[in-house]
Amino acid sequence: MPIAAARLAKIERAVDQTRASHAGQPFAAVHQALAEALQAEGAQRVVPQAVEESTLQISGVATEPKGTAG
C-alpha cells in the first residue's frame, strides 16, 4: 500500500497545483497544465477519464450526472 499512497500523493499534488494556477481557465489550458504537472510529478500514467474529470472540475465546466435534467 505505501506505493499506492505515494502514487496518489503525486496525483493529488499535480491536481492541487493545477487548480491553484488555472482554476476557471478554458478546458484546453487546464488540460495542458494538468498534463505537465502530472509529468513533473512522475505520475503521467493516470486513467484518461480521471484526467478528464479533474480538468472539467478545475476549468469550472458545469457537469451534471447523465440522465438528470433540470
Residue pairs with C-beta under 8 A, 6 or more apart in sequence:
7 43
10 38
10 41
10 42
10 43
11 38
11 41
11 43
11 46
11 50
13 37
13 41
14 34
14 37
14 38
14 40
14 41
14 43
15 34
15 37
15 54
15 58
17 37
18 30
18 33
18 34
18 37
18 54
18 58
19 58
21 33
22 29
22 30
22 33
22 34
22 58
22 59
23 58
23 59
23 60
24 59
24 60
25 33
25 58
25 59
26 59
27 55
27 56
27 59
27 61
29 59
30 55
30 58
30 59
31 51
31 55
34 51
34 54
34 55
34 58
35 44
35 51
38 44
38 46
38 51
56 63
57 63
